[in-house]
């Protein structure tokens, strides 16, 4: 983690930092708040059945642990020495191989149940069918703590994600999905376009893509 510098008025400025496993607890809390009311999660983990919050917590914990185990990129925003936003980035190959992560699947079944795990894997298979070729980086988890929303931090962390993707030439761009249609104007303002929709019960999950070009240094472009 990094210490956040303040200006002469002692007003903290948000700072983008790379995350490691030491941020696990804080990241879980932020993402739980971000996803517990998200329509896609409510469908996948059956909010009508008792224990929904526990299933959401378990899923987020297992996903974060998996991304750290697989050495995937993770970034956050620090403000007043507090982690207030996080994003996890999957390599182009990761989502394709998610069903092959046997130990992760076992942990998911034990903590969220067979039906929720099956729904989650089916959902990823449907997204897989919409992915562009060559494959893109994935943004499976991104969230801003509710207390710090509407301050431009969502745009700030998404821009940081795009910069990291541009440094990695293995992907053609960045794919994300959302079950909240009210977020579509924001993503469209960031240059994302629709790849298609997935029907999940009575609502639709939107799969979006943005091309992210490689970073070209001044020396190489001269």
Secondary structure, 3 states (H helix, E strand, C coil): CCCCCECCCCCECCEEEECCHHHHHHHHHHHHHHHCCCHHHHHHCCCCCCCHHHHHHHHHHHHHHHHHHCCCEEEEEEECCEEEEEEEEECCCCCCCHHHCHHHHHHHHHHHCHHHHHHHHHHHHHHHHHCCCCCCEEEEEEEECHHHCCCCHHHHHHHHHHHHHHHCCCCCEEEEEECCHHHHHHHHHCCCEEEEEEEECCEEEEEEEEECCCCCCHHHHC
